[in-house]
Amino acid sequence: MQKYLITSAQFYTQNSDIFYQTLYKQLKKQKPEYVLFRDKTATNYEELASVFTLTCKEIGGVKSFVHQDIYLAKALGADGVHLTSKQFCEIELAKSKNLEVIISTHSHEEVLQAQKLGADAVTYSPIFASPDKGEPKGVNDLEELLSKCKIKVFALGGIVTNEHVEMISKTKVYGFASIRYFI
């Protein structure tokens, strides 16, 4: 099962030197296959995104994704872009830039739409209780979704313990994504 580490300003600093050290240490320790740079508050977003992509390349063996910004992802040489659930109309543009596309989804219909539009993968959330993310969908709903689609699905939301990972690993899910699990 693939691991998708998501950064957060809450746990990673906006100081580029400390960000590098923290990210490097986490990538070495956690060994995720996918990593997303996501920081909705940084005034130095491009600088941090650059440090992020360079660190991922330095580590090797990890796919780097920039949140929302197709042009920045392309300019920095990231492997892909992670689009929000309001960016379905941008999947085609991102694919035309030779970027891998992961998009956030919150319903079976959105997952099927992402698949139809050519996204490479989706995050589907929330699986478990997660702060301010609404009612958890649960593992049974995830299994039902997986029986309907062919796209790669990362379970997301409230995955903070090894028990959560074990529960979703019993499904045919491609992987799981988390912020807090990897801290």
N, C-alpha and C positions, 0 to 999 in steps of 0.2 A: 504494500500500500504506500502510495506516494505521500510525502509530507510537504506542506505548503506553509512556510513561515511568513507571517504578515507583521511588518514593523508598525509601531505606534509611538507617537510623540510622548505618550505617557511613560513608556519604558525605555525608549531610545531618546537621547538628547538631541537638541538642534545645534549643538556645537559640533562642527564637522570632524574634529580630531577625536573627540570622545565617541561620536557616532561610529566612526570607523572602528575604533577599538572594541566597542560593544558589539557591533555587527559581526566583526571578524571572529570574536570569541564565540558568539552564538552559532554562527555557521559551522565553525569547527566542532563545537560540542554537539549540536543537534543534527547536523548532516541532512538538512532538507534537500529535496530535489528541486523545489520551486521556492522563490522568495519574492515577496511583493514589498516595494517601497511605498508606504502610504502614510502621509502626514498632512492633515487638513489645515494645520495652523502655522506651518513654517513660513517665515518671511524669506528664508534662504532655501526654498524648495529645490531650485535647480542645482544649487551647490551640493545639497545633501543627496539628490538623485544621482549626481555625477559620482560622488564618493561611493554611493550604493552600488552602481553598476561596475565601477572599477574594482570594488571589493569582491563582488561576485565573480568577476573574471579572474582575480588573483587567487581566489579559493579554488575555482574550477569545479566542474561537475554539478553546477547549480544553474537553473534557468532564472534569469532576472526579469521582473515585471515592474513597470512604472504604473502608478495609479492614474487613470483617467486621461492622461495627456499623450496622445498618439505621436505628436510631432516631437516631443521631448524624448519619448521612448526610442524613437527612430534615431534622433540626433545623438543620443548617448550610446547607441549600440546595444540597448537592452534586447533581450530575447523576445519580449512581448509587452503588451499593455493589458491591464486589468480594468475593464470598463464597468461603470455603475449600471444599475438596472434602468437608468434613464438614458442610456447610451446605445440602445439596440441599433439605432439608425447609423451608428459609426462603425459597426462591425466590418462592413464592406471596405470602408476607407482604411481601417487598420490592416486588414488582410492585403489590400493593394500596396501597402508599405512593407510587405513581407514580415509583418509582426505576428507572433502567436497571440491569439486573443482568448482571454478568460473574461467572462462577464458574470456579474452578480445576479442571482435569481432568487425568487422567493415563492414561486408557485410552479406547479407542473407545466402550466401553459407557457410560462416564461422560459423554462428549460427547453421545451419543444420548439419554441420560437428561435432561441439561440442556436439550436441544432440546425434548423431550417436555414438560418441566415449565414451559417458557415463558421460560427465560433468554434474554437478548438476544444474548449472546456468551459465549465460553469462552476461557480460556487453555489451551493444550495443551502439556504439557512432560514431560521436558526433550527438546528437539530435538537439541541438541548437549551435549557434556560440560559439566557445571555442578557446582560444589562441593556435595557432600552431597545430590545430587538423583537418584542412581541411574543406571542404564544409559540412555544417550541413545537416543531413538527413531529419529532420523535423518529425512532429507527424504523418503525413499521411503515410510516409514510415514505421514508427514504427508500426502503425496499420496493414499495409500490412504484415510485418514480423510476427506479432503476430498471424495472421490468418494461417500462414504456419507451425508454430512450437508448440511443447508442453513443451519445456524446460523453466525454469524460466528465465525471461529476466529483467535485471535492465537497465533502460534507463540511459545514461551517456552523459555528454558533455554539458557545458553551462547552466546547471540547477543551477541557482543562486538566483531565486526569488520565492515567493509563487505562482506567476502567472505561472511560468514554471511548477511547481509541479502540479498546478491545471490542466493545459493543458494535461499533460501526465496521470493524474489520470482519465481522461475521456476515456482512452484506457484500455485494459485488461492486461496492463503491471504488472509484479509481484512487481516491486519496482523501486526506482531510486537511483543512486549513485552520489556522488558529493564531491568535496573538499570545494569549496567556499561557497556553500549553508549553510554548517555547521559551518562557522567561525563566 
